[in-house]
Amino acid sequence: MQFSLVPSAILAIVLATPALAQAPFDTVHPIFRAHCADCHSTQGNGGFDIANGDIASAYADSQLPSYFVSGQTKGFAALVRIQNGDMPLGAGCTGDPVLDAPISACLTAAEQSQIQAWIQDGQLSPLSSTGTPYCFGDGTGTPCPCANVGAADGGCANTVSWDGGKLVAAGVASLTADSLVLRGTRMPNSAALFFQGTSTSGGGLGAVFGDGLRCAGGFIERLGTKTNSASAGQFPENGDPSISVRGAVTTPGMRTYQVWYRNAAAYCLPATFNLTNGVTIHWAA
């Protein structure tokens, strides 16, 4: 077990006056997954998995007591160790975003600031789930294309999860206060397209598409493509437009959402992709 003295200057920065805008764990989870997954997604180095693909598990571990910074959480200590150059482990970072700019493994100034905002706001938990998941690959709807049956909460099975890719929504779906977030899990670490529809496919039961089921139909809006890490992806992330803006949702009503992800390994059909389950969202004014 390693113990280190924490420079008072770093603690002063982290414990500065809280930011005005609240920052839930959703705003920092993609950062931890992108930079810390090698050690803290499933291996539990240091006794916690802050980069776990499951956001609830990652947050729970972020709130464990730290041995590195007495009286603080492991989430707090993670930023301290990032800013003093200890983490990501072995990346050669100094903690100074300007000096670390040539090293992609190191955190940018914006990423460090976002983690700091989360800490200053009281290390808020993830946003609460919303919407209605539908169109599962468990056999209750359209059969998966090659008997690759998934679980009752996800899409058709893929090469990294027999349960299939899972999509949930969280936050508030309001045109005047949009905090909606789409979270995809149980997917390969590959490209994942988050998209929006205006109706359901197959009467809500789905239609065969690639190695999975197409659930969102009607007029399609591509929200954004993310690269999964720790078998998970999220839209929006920091710097992305809100879902209502990117999806051009201007009036209240229903929209459907899904993730189309690359799964190139030989598995089912010649197609190199699969999909999560769908989620319906009813937008309010």
Phi and psi in degrees as GROMACS dihedral restraints (atoms count N, CA, C in turn):
[ dihedral_restraints ]
;  ai    aj    ak    al  type     phi  dphi    fc
    3     4     5     6     1  -101.5    20    10
    4     5     6     7     1   138.3    20    10
    6     7     8     9     1  -123.7    20    10
    7     8     9    10     1   140.6    20    10
    9    10    11    12     1  -138.2    20    10
   10    11    12    13     1   150.9    20    10
   12    13    14    15     1   -77.9    20    10
   13    14    15    16     1   135.6    20    10
   15    16    17    18     1   -96.1    20    10
   16    17    18    19     1   120.5    20    10
   18    19    20    21     1   -55.4    20    10
   19    20    21    22     1   135.3    20    10
   21    22    23    24     1   -60.7    20    10
   22    23    24    25     1   -30.8    20    10
   24    25    26    27     1   -63.4    20    10
   25    26    27    28     1   -39.2    20    10
   27    28    29    30     1   -67.6    20    10
   28    29    30    31     1   -44.1    20    10
   30    31    32    33     1   -61.8    20    10
   31    32    33    34     1   -36.9    20    10
   33    34    35    36     1   -63.5    20    10
   34    35    36    37     1   -39.3    20    10
   36    37    38    39     1   -66.0    20    10
   37    38    39    40     1   -46.8    20    10
   39    40    41    42     1   -66.7    20    10
   40    41    42    43     1   -34.3    20    10
   42    43    44    45     1   -95.5    20    10
   43    44    45    46     1    20.5    20    10
   45    46    47    48     1   -65.8    20    10
   46    47    48    49     1   177.5    20    10
   48    49    50    51     1   -58.3    20    10
   49    50    51    52     1   135.1    20    10
   51    52    53    54     1   -56.9    20    10
   52    53    54    55     1   146.4    20    10
   54    55    56    57     1   -71.8    20    10
   55    56    57    58     1   160.6    20    10
   57    58    59    60     1   -74.5    20    10
   58    59    60    61     1   -42.4    20    10
   60    61    62    63     1   -86.3    20    10
   61    62    63    64     1   134.7    20    10
   63    64    65    66     1   -75.7    20    10
   64    65    66    67     1   142.3    20    10
   66    67    68    69     1  -124.0    20    10
   67    68    69    70     1   100.0    20    10
   69    70    71    72     1   -73.1    20    10
   70    71    72    73     1   171.5    20    10
   72    73    74    75     1   -60.4    20    10
   73    74    75    76     1   -24.0    20    10
   75    76    77    78     1   -56.7    20    10
   76    77    78    79     1   -28.8    20    10
   78    79    80    81     1   -77.7    20    10
   79    80    81    82     1   -17.3    20    10
   81    82    83    84     1  -114.8    20    10
   82    83    84    85     1   -18.3    20    10
   84    85    86    87     1   -56.2    20    10
   85    86    87    88     1   -44.3    20    10
   87    88    89    90     1   -61.8    20    10
   88    89    90    91     1   -31.2    20    10
   90    91    92    93     1   -68.4    20    10
   91    92    93    94     1   -46.4    20    10
   93    94    95    96     1   -64.0    20    10
   94    95    96    97     1   -38.7    20    10
   96    97    98    99     1   -64.8    20    10
   97    98    99   100     1   -38.8    20    10
   99   100   101   102     1   -70.2    20    10
  100   101   102   103     1   -33.8    20    10
  102   103   104   105     1  -111.4    20    10
  103   104   105   106     1   -16.6    20    10
  105   106   107   108     1  -121.7    20    10
  106   107   108   109     1     2.3    20    10
  108   109   110   111     1   -64.0    20    10
  109   110   111   112     1   -29.8    20    10
  111   112   113   114     1   -59.6    20    10
  112   113   114   115     1   -34.0    20    10
  114   115   116   117     1  -112.2    20    10
  115   116   117   118     1   -23.8    20    10
  117   118   119   120     1  -127.7    20    10
  118   119   120   121     1    35.4    20    10
  120   121   122   123     1  -107.9    20    10
  121   122   123   124     1   -41.4    20    10
  123   124   125   126     1  -138.0    20    10
  124   125   126   127     1   -19.0    20    10
  126   127   128   129     1   -79.8    20    10
  127   128   129   130     1   -24.1    20    10
  129   130   131   132     1    70.6    20    10
  130   131   132   133     1    28.9    20    10
  132   133   134   135     1   -58.1    20    10
  133   134   135   136     1   134.8    20    10
  135   136   137   138     1    73.7    20    10
  136   137   138   139     1     8.4    20    10
  138   139   140   141     1    83.3    20    10
  139   140   141   142     1    16.8    20    10
  141   142   143   144     1  -156.2    20    10
  142   143   144   145     1   154.6    20    10
  144   145   146   147     1  -123.0    20    10
  145   146   147   148     1    72.5    20    10
  147   148   149   150     1   -70.3    20    10
  148   149   150   151     1   -13.8    20    10
  150   151   152   153     1  -105.8    20    10
  151   152   153   154     1    14.9    20    10
  153   154   155   156     1   -56.2    20    10
  154   155   156   157     1   140.0    20    10
  156   157   158   159     1   -63.1    20    10
  157   158   159   160     1   -26.9    20    10
  159   160   161   162     1   -82.7    20    10
  160   161   162   163     1   114.4    20    10
  162   163   164   165     1   -64.5    20    10
  163   164   165   166     1   -34.0    20    10
  165   166   167   168     1   -65.9    20    10
  166   167   168   169     1   -42.4    20    10
  168   169   170   171     1   -66.6    20    10
  169   170   171   172     1   -41.2    20    10
  171   172   173   174     1   -62.6    20    10
  172   173   174   175     1   -43.2    20    10
  174   175   176   177     1   -65.5    20    10
  175   176   177   178     1   -43.4    20    10
  177   178   179   180     1   -57.1    20    10
  178   179   180   181     1   -42.2    20    10
  180   181   182   183     1   -69.8    20    10
  181   182   183   184     1   -31.0    20    10
  183   184   185   186     1   -65.7    20    10
  184   185   186   187     1   -21.0    20    10
  186   187   188   189     1   -96.4    20    10
  187   188   189   190     1     3.8    20    10
  189   190   191   192     1   -68.3    20    10
  190   191   192   193     1   151.3    20    10
  192   193   194   195     1   -67.3    20    10
  193   194   195   196     1   140.9    20    10
  195   196   197   198     1   -92.2    20    10
  196   197   198   199     1   139.6    20    10
  198   199   200   201     1   -90.7    20    10
  199   200   201   202     1   -15.2    20    10
  201   202   203   204     1   -80.7    20    10
  202   203   204   205     1   -39.9    20    10
  204   205   206   207     1  -122.6    20    10
  205   206   207   208     1   101.9    20    10
  207   208   209   210     1   -57.2    20    10
  208   209   210   211     1   133.5    20    10
  210   211   212   213     1    81.9    20    10
  211   212   213   214     1     4.7    20    10
  213   214   215   216     1  -121.3    20    10
  214   215   216   217     1   171.0    20    10
  216   217   218   219     1   -87.5    20    10
  217   218   219   220     1   167.6    20    10
  219   220   221   222     1   -67.9    20    10
  220   221   222   223     1   -29.8    20    10
  222   223   224   225     1   -63.9    20    10
  223   224   225   226     1   -42.5    20    10
  225   226   227   228     1   -62.0    20    10
  226   227   228   229     1   -48.4    20    10
  228   229   230   231     1   -63.5    20    10
  229   230   231   232     1   -29.6    20    10
  231   232   233   234     1   -60.0    20    10
  232   233   234   235     1   -44.2    20    10
  234   235   236   237     1   -66.8    20    10
  235   236   237   238     1   -39.6    20    10
  237   238   239   240     1   -58.3    20    10
  238   239   240   241     1   -44.4    20    10
  240   241   242   243     1   -72.0    20    10
  241   242   243   244     1   -29.7    20    10
  243   244   245   246     1   -66.9    20    10
  244   245   246   247     1   -43.7    20    10
  246   247   248   249     1   -76.4    20    10
  247   248   249   250     1   -17.9    20    10
  249   250   251   252     1   -99.4    20    10
  250   251   252   253     1     6.5    20    10
  252   253   254   255     1    88.3    20    10
  253   254   255   256     1     4.6    20    10
  255   256   257   258     1   -74.3    20    10
  256   257   258   259     1   -30.4    20    10
  258   259   260   261     1  -130.9    20    10
  259   260   261   262     1   149.3    20    10
  261   262   263   264     1   -62.7    20    10
  262   263   264   265     1   138.7    20    10
  264   265   266   267     1   -58.8    20    10
  265   266   267   268     1   127.8    20    10
  267   268   269   270     1    75.7    20    10
  268   269   270   271     1     7.4    20    10
  270   271   272   273     1   -84.6    20    10
  271   272   273   274     1   -13.3    20    10
  273   274   275   276     1    81.9    20    10
  274   275   276   277     1    22.4    20    10
  276   277   278   279     1   -80.4    20    10
  277   278   279   280     1   152.8    20    10
  279   280   281   282     1  -103.2    20    10
  280   281   282   283     1   -18.2    20    10
  282   283   284   285     1    96.6    20    10
  283   284   285   286     1   -13.0    20    10
  285   286   287   288     1   -94.5    20    10
  286   287   288   289     1   111.1    20    10
  288   289   290   291     1   -57.8    20    10
  289   290   291   292     1   -28.7    20    10
  291   292   293   294     1   -69.6    20    10
  292   293   294   295     1   -48.7    20    10
  294   295   296   297     1   -68.5    20    10
  295   296   297   298     1   -30.9    20    10
  297   298   299   300     1   -87.5    20    10
  298   299   300   301     1    -1.6    20    10
  300   301   302   303     1   -52.1    20    10
  301   302   303   304     1   -38.0    20    10
  303   304   305   306     1   -71.3    20    10
  304   305   306   307     1   -11.2    20    10
  306   307   308   309     1  -104.2    20    10
  307   308   309   310     1   109.3    20    10
  309   310   311   312     1   -65.1    20    10
  310   311   312   313     1   -25.2    20    10
  312   313   314   315     1   -71.6    20    10
  313   314   315   316     1   -20.4    20    10
  315   316   317   318     1   -82.1    20    10
  316   317   318   319     1   154.0    20    10
  318   319   320   321     1   -79.7    20    10
  319   320   321   322     1   143.2    20    10
  321   322   323   324     1   -78.8    20    10
  322   323   324   325     1   170.1    20    10
  324   325   326   327     1   -61.3    20    10
  325   326   327   328     1   -39.8    20    10
  327   328   329   330     1   -65.0    20    10
  328   329   330   331     1   -39.2    20    10
  330   331   332   333     1   -67.9    20    10
  331   332   333   334     1   -42.7    20    10
  333   334   335   336     1   -62.6    20    10
  334   335   336   337     1   -40.7    20    10
  336   337   338   339     1   -64.3    20    10
  337   338   339   340     1   -36.4    20    10
  339   340   341   342     1   -67.7    20    10
  340   341   342   343     1   -41.7    20    10
  342   343   344   345     1   -64.3    20    10
  343   344   345   346     1   -40.4    20    10
  345   346   347   348     1   -61.8    20    10
  346   347   348   349     1   -40.7    20    10
  348   349   350   351     1   -63.3    20    10
  349   350   351   352     1   -40.1    20    10
  351   352   353   354     1   -61.3    20    10
  352   353   354   355     1   -43.6    20    10
  354   355   356   357     1   -66.8    20    10
  355   356   357   358     1   -44.3    20    10
  357   358   359   360     1   -64.2    20    10
  358   359   360   361     1   -29.1    20    10
  360   361   362   363     1   -82.3    20    10
  361   362   363   364     1     1.9    20    10
  363   364   365   366     1    99.7    20    10
  364   365   366   367     1    18.2    20    10
  366   367   368   369     1    53.2    20    10
  367   368   369   370     1    58.9    20    10
  369   370   371   372     1   -64.2    20    10
  370   371   372   373     1   147.0    20    10
  372   373   374   375     1   -72.4    20    10
  373   374   375   376     1   171.2    20    10
  375   376   377   378     1   -62.3    20    10
  376   377   378   379     1   155.9    20    10
  378   379   380   381     1   -62.9    20    10
  379   380   381   382     1   150.4    20    10
  381   382   383   384     1   -74.3    20    10
  382   383   384   385     1   147.4    20    10
  384   385   386   387     1   -65.8    20    10
  385   386   387   388     1   150.7    20    10
  387   388   389   390     1  -148.2    20    10
  388   389   390   391     1   173.8    20    10
  390   391   392   393     1    78.9    20    10
  391   392   393   394     1   178.9    20    10
  393   394   395   396     1  -126.3    20    10
  394   395   396   397     1   109.8    20    10
  396   397   398   399     1   -66.4    20    10
  397   398   399   400     1   148.5    20    10
  399   400   401   402     1  -157.4    20    10
  400   401   402   403     1   175.9    20    10
  402   403   404   405     1    61.2    20    10
  403   404   405   406     1    66.0    20    10
  405   406   407   408     1   -93.0    20    10
  406   407   408   409     1   158.8    20    10
  408   409   410   411     1   -94.6    20    10
  409   410   411   412     1    24.4    20    10
  411   412   413   414     1   -92.5    20    10
  412   413   414   415     1     6.5    20    10
  414   415   416   417     1    96.0    20    10
  415   416   417   418     1    -4.4    20    10
  417   418   419   420     1   -79.6    20    10
  418   419   420   421     1   -14.7    20    10
  420   421   422   423     1  -121.8    20    10
  421   422   423   424     1  -140.3    20    10
  423   424   425   426     1   -62.8    20    10
  424   425   426   427     1   132.4    20    10
  426   427   428   429     1   -62.8    20    10
  427   428   429   430     1   142.8    20    10
  429   430   431   432     1   -64.0    20    10
  430   431   432   433     1   152.3    20    10
  432   433   434   435     1   -65.5    20    10
  433   434   435   436     1   -26.2    20    10
  435   436   437   438     1  -136.7    20    10
  436   437   438   439     1    43.5    20    10
  438   439   440   441     1    58.3    20    10
  439   440   441   442     1    23.7    20    10
  441   442   443   444     1   -86.5    20    10
  442   443   444   445     1    66.3    20    10
  444   445   446   447     1   -65.9    20    10
  445   446   447   448     1   134.4    20    10
  447   448   449   450     1  -102.3    20    10
  448   449   450   451     1  -162.7    20    10
  450   451   452   453     1   -89.5    20    10
  451   452   453   454     1   175.2    20    10
  453   454   455   456     1   -78.7    20    10
  454   455   456   457     1     3.9    20    10
  456   457   458   459     1  -128.8    20    10
  457   458   459   460     1    15.5    20    10
  459   460   461   462     1  -148.4    20    10
  460   461   462   463     1  -166.9    20    10
  462   463   464   465     1   -89.4    20    10
  463   464   465   466     1  -159.2    20    10
  465   466   467   468     1   -71.6    20    10
  466   467   468   469     1   151.1    20    10
  468   469   470   471     1   -58.1    20    10
  469   470   471   472     1   148.6    20    10
  471   472   473   474     1  -128.2    20    10
  472   473   474   475     1  -171.9    20    10
  474   475   476   477     1   -78.5    20    10
  475   476   477   478     1    -8.1    20    10
  477   478   479   480     1  -114.4    20    10
  478   479   480   481     1   -10.9    20    10
  480   481   482   483     1  -151.5    20    10
  481   482   483   484     1   120.4    20    10
  483   484   485   486     1   -66.5    20    10
  484   485   486   487     1   -18.3    20    10
  486   487   488   489     1   -80.5    20    10
  487   488   489   490     1   -17.0    20    10
  489   490   491   492     1    85.6    20    10
  490   491   492   493     1   159.8    20    10
  492   493   494   495     1   -63.3    20    10
  493   494   495   496     1   138.7    20    10
  495   496   497   498     1  -118.8    20    10
  496   497   498   499     1   133.9    20    10
  498   499   500   501     1  -120.2    20    10
  499   500   501   502     1   131.6    20    10
  501   502   503   504     1  -130.8    20    10
  502   503   504   505     1   158.4    20    10
  504   505   506   507     1  -117.0    20    10
  505   506   507   508     1   151.6    20    10
  507   508   509   510     1  -146.3    20    10
  508   509   510   511     1   158.9    20    10
  510   511   512   513     1   100.6    20    10
  511   512   513   514     1  -158.7    20    10
  513   514   515   516     1  -115.5    20    10
  514   515   516   517     1   124.4    20    10
  516   517   518   519     1   -96.1    20    10
  517   518   519   520     1    79.0    20    10
  519   520   521   522     1  -130.2    20    10
  520   521   522   523     1   134.5    20    10
  522   523   524   525     1   -66.6    20    10
  523   524   525   526     1   -23.0    20    10
  525   526   527   528     1  -100.1    20    10
  526   527   528   529     1   -11.8    20    10
  528   529   530   531     1  -148.5    20    10
  529   530   531   532     1    61.9    20    10
  531   532   533   534     1   -78.3    20    10
  532   533   534   535     1   113.5    20    10
  534   535   536   537     1  -124.0    20    10
  535   536   537   538     1    19.1    20    10
  537   538   539   540     1   -63.5    20    10
  538   539   540   541     1   136.5    20    10
  540   541   542   543     1  -131.1    20    10
  541   542   543   544     1   136.8    20    10
  543   544   545   546     1  -104.2    20    10
  544   545   546   547     1   127.7    20    10
  546   547   548   549     1  -119.8    20    10
  547   548   549   550     1   119.5    20    10
  549   550   551   552     1  -107.2    20    10
  550   551   552   553     1   136.6    20    10
  552   553   554   555     1  -135.2    20    10
  553   554   555   556     1   172.6    20    10
  555   556   557   558     1    60.6    20    10
  556   557   558   559     1    41.6    20    10
  558   559   560   561     1  -122.9    20    10
  559   560   561   562     1   158.0    20    10
  561   562   563   564     1   -63.3    20    10
  562   563   564   565     1   157.2    20    10
  564   565   566   567     1   -78.3    20    10
  565   566   567   568     1    77.8    20    10
  567   568   569   570     1  -146.3    20    10
  568   569   570   571     1  -172.6    20    10
  570   571   572   573     1   -69.1    20    10
  571   572   573   574     1   139.5    20    10
  573   574   575   576     1  -136.8    20    10
  574   575   576   577     1   121.7    20    10
  576   577   578   579     1   -97.5    20    10
  577   578   579   580     1   118.1    20    10
  579   580   581   582     1   -88.3    20    10
  580   581   582   583     1   127.1    20    10
  582   583   584   585     1  -138.7    20    10
  583   584   585   586     1   162.0    20    10
  585   586   587   588     1  -122.4    20    10
  586   587   588   589     1   141.3    20    10
  588   589   590   591     1  -123.8    20    10
  589   590   591   592     1   173.3    20    10
  591   592   593   594     1  -109.2    20    10
  592   593   594   595     1    -1.1    20    10
  594   595   596   597     1  -155.5    20    10
  595   596   597   598     1   179.3    20    10
  597   598   599   600     1   -99.1    20    10
  598   599   600   601     1   158.3    20    10
  600   601   602   603     1   -98.9    20    10
  601   602   603   604     1   143.5    20    10
  603   604   605   606     1    60.0    20    10
  604   605   606   607     1    35.0    20    10
  606   607   608   609     1    64.6    20    10
  607   608   609   610     1    25.1    20    10
  609   610   611   612     1    93.2    20    10
  610   611   612   613     1    -6.2    20    10
  612   613   614   615     1   -93.2    20    10
  613   614   615   616     1   -13.5    20    10
  615   616   617   618     1    93.2    20    10
  616   617   618   619     1   163.0    20    10
  618   619   620   621     1  -133.7    20    10
  619   620   621   622     1   138.1    20    10
  621   622   623   624     1   -57.3    20    10
  622   623   624   625     1   132.3    20    10
  624   625   626   627     1  -154.1    20    10
  625   626   627   628     1   113.4    20    10
  627   628   629   630     1    62.8    20    10
  628   629   630   631     1  -133.6    20    10
  630   631   632   633     1   -90.7    20    10
  631   632   633   634     1     8.9    20    10
  633   634   635   636     1  -141.4    20    10
  634   635   636   637     1  -150.2    20    10
  636   637   638   639     1  -123.9    20    10
  637   638   639   640     1   133.2    20    10
  639   640   641   642     1   -83.3    20    10
  640   641   642   643     1   120.2    20    10
  642   643   644   645     1  -106.1    20    10
  643   644   645   646     1   -37.3    20    10
  645   646   647   648     1   -91.3    20    10
  646   647   648   649     1   129.4    20    10
  648   649   650   651     1  -131.1    20    10
  649   650   651   652     1  -163.6    20    10
  651   652   653   654     1    76.0    20    10
  652   653   654   655     1  -143.7    20    10
  654   655   656   657     1   -79.3    20    10
  655   656   657   658     1   122.9    20    10
  657   658   659   660     1  -100.7    20    10
  658   659   660   661     1   133.2    20    10
  660   661   662   663     1  -117.0    20    10
  661   662   663   664     1   125.8    20    10
  663   664   665   666     1   -81.6    20    10
  664   665   666   667     1   117.2    20    10
  666   667   668   669     1   -80.8    20    10
  667   668   669   670     1   -45.0    20    10
  669   670   671   672     1   171.2    20    10
  670   671   672   673     1   153.3    20    10
  672   673   674   675     1  -106.2    20    10
  673   674   675   676     1   130.7    20    10
  675   676   677   678     1  -121.5    20    10
  676   677   678   679     1   156.5    20    10
  678   679   680   681     1   -99.7    20    10
  679   680   681   682     1   116.1    20    10
  681   682   683   684     1   -63.7    20    10
  682   683   684   685     1   147.4    20    10
  684   685   686   687     1  -139.5    20    10
  685   686   687   688     1   146.1    20    10
  687   688   689   690     1    53.0    20    10
  688   689   690   691     1    35.0    20    10
  690   691   692   693     1    63.1    20    10
  691   692   693   694     1    25.4    20    10
  693   694   695   696     1  -142.1    20    10
  694   695   696   697     1   157.8    20    10
  696   697   698   699     1  -149.9    20    10
  697   698   699   700     1   162.8    20    10
  699   700   701   702     1  -148.0    20    10
  700   701   702   703     1   144.3    20    10
  702   703   704   705     1  -142.2    20    10
  703   704   705   706     1   133.7    20    10
  705   706   707   708     1   -83.2    20    10
  706   707   708   709     1   162.5    20    10
  708   709   710   711     1  -108.2    20    10
  709   710   711   712     1   179.8    20    10
  711   712   713   714     1   -58.2    20    10
  712   713   714   715     1   131.4    20    10
  714   715   716   717     1    93.8    20    10
  715   716   717   718     1   -13.0    20    10
  717   718   719   720     1   -84.1    20    10
  718   719   720   721     1   151.9    20    10
  720   721   722   723     1   -66.5    20    10
  721   722   723   724     1   157.7    20    10
  723   724   725   726     1   -65.0    20    10
  724   725   726   727     1   162.4    20    10
  726   727   728   729     1   -64.4    20    10
  727   728   729   730     1   -39.6    20    10
  729   730   731   732     1   -64.6    20    10
  730   731   732   733     1   -35.2    20    10
  732   733   734   735     1   -72.7    20    10
  733   734   735   736     1   -51.0    20    10
  735   736   737   738     1   -65.8    20    10
  736   737   738   739     1   -33.7    20    10
  738   739   740   741     1   -89.8    20    10
  739   740   741   742     1     2.9    20    10
  741   742   743   744     1    54.9    20    10
  742   743   744   745     1    42.0    20    10
  744   745   746   747     1   -87.3    20    10
  745   746   747   748     1   108.8    20    10
  747   748   749   750     1  -113.4    20    10
  748   749   750   751     1   -13.1    20    10
  750   751   752   753     1  -133.1    20    10
  751   752   753   754     1   151.9    20    10
  753   754   755   756     1   -59.0    20    10
  754   755   756   757     1   151.3    20    10
  756   757   758   759     1   152.7    20    10
  757   758   759   760     1  -178.0    20    10
  759   760   761   762     1   -90.1    20    10
  760   761   762   763     1   141.9    20    10
  762   763   764   765     1  -135.1    20    10
  763   764   765   766     1   154.8    20    10
  765   766   767   768     1  -116.1    20    10
  766   767   768   769     1   149.6    20    10
  768   769   770   771     1  -135.9    20    10
  769   770   771   772     1   151.1    20    10
  771   772   773   774     1  -161.0    20    10
  772   773   774   775     1   164.9    20    10
  774   775   776   777     1  -121.4    20    10
  775   776   777   778     1   128.6    20    10
  777   778   779   780     1  -107.6    20    10
  778   779   780   781     1   113.2    20    10
  780   781   782   783     1  -122.1    20    10
  781   782   783   784     1   152.2    20    10
  783   784   785   786     1   -77.5    20    10
  784   785   786   787     1   132.7    20    10
  786   787   788   789     1  -141.7    20    10
  787   788   789   790     1    80.6    20    10
  789   790   791   792     1   -77.5    20    10
  790   791   792   793     1   -17.6    20    10
  792   793   794   795     1   -63.3    20    10
  793   794   795   796     1   141.9    20    10
  795   796   797   798     1   -60.3    20    10
  796   797   798   799     1   124.1    20    10
  798   799   800   801     1  -152.6    20    10
  799   800   801   802     1   -57.2    20    10
  801   802   803   804     1  -123.7    20    10
  802   803   804   805     1   -99.8    20    10
  804   805   806   807     1   -88.9    20    10
  805   806   807   808     1   171.1    20    10
  807   808   809   810     1   -61.8    20    10
  808   809   810   811     1   -16.3    20    10
  810   811   812   813     1   -59.8    20    10
  811   812   813   814     1   152.8    20    10
  813   814   815   816     1  -113.4    20    10
  814   815   816   817     1    32.5    20    10
  816   817   818   819     1  -149.4    20    10
  817   818   819   820     1   163.3    20    10
  819   820   821   822     1  -147.0    20    10
  820   821   822   823     1   177.7    20    10
  822   823   824   825     1  -139.9    20    10
  823   824   825   826     1   155.6    20    10
  825   826   827   828     1   -79.4    20    10
  826   827   828   829     1  -178.4    20    10
  828   829   830   831     1   -67.8    20    10
  829   830   831   832     1   173.8    20    10
  831   832   833   834     1  -102.1    20    10
  832   833   834   835     1   165.6    20    10
  834   835   836   837     1  -137.7    20    10
  835   836   837   838     1   131.1    20    10
  837   838   839   840     1   -96.9    20    10
  838   839   840   841     1   139.0    20    10
  840   841   842   843     1  -127.1    20    10
  841   842   843   844     1   133.5    20    10
  843   844   845   846     1  -105.4    20    10
  844   845   846   847     1   108.3    20    10
  846   847   848   849     1   -76.6    20    10
  847   848   849   850     1   135.7    20    10
  849   850   851   852     1  -103.7    20    10
  850   851   852   853     1   166.5    20    10
